[in-house]
Amino acid sequence: MQLRSPSRSAAPRIEELIARRELSAVFQPIVDFDGGAILGYEGLIRGPAGTSLEAPFALFSQALAEGCTIELEQAAACAMHRSLCAARLRRQAVSQLQRGRASAPCRDAG
């Protein structure tokens, strides 16, 4: 009889993460080195905390494998927008999206 190691549960599909709004945004300050003033914030997206898709590289690699990078980019933009509105940082944020990828408006932008 051959023993098997416990199997890891498969990572959730990107479309499921998007539908359940399991993406989260974090913001990194953009600082003026001369005066130390915060000029704005760079928006960064994360997958569900504590999962194999928490890190952006893993998240976007999975989206590429599933053929839904555009959908992930759009959902990331919406997640950042929601977080910015909640934190009242909307005018000071910059996000790194591929040009033209997140052009569709958020259906739930509020």
MOMOZI-V887928 format. One record per run of one state. SS is the DSSP state (H for helix, E for strand, C for the rest). FROM is the first residue (numbers start at 1). LEN is the number of residues. If there is no record, write none. Layout:
# MOMOZI-V887928
ss: (SS SS)
from: (FROM FROM)
len: (LEN LEN)
This chain:
# MOMOZI-V887928
ss: (C H C E C E C H C H C H E C)
from: (1 14 20 24 32 38 47 56 67 69 88 90 93 96)
len: (13 6 4 8 6 9 9 11 2 19 2 3 3 15)
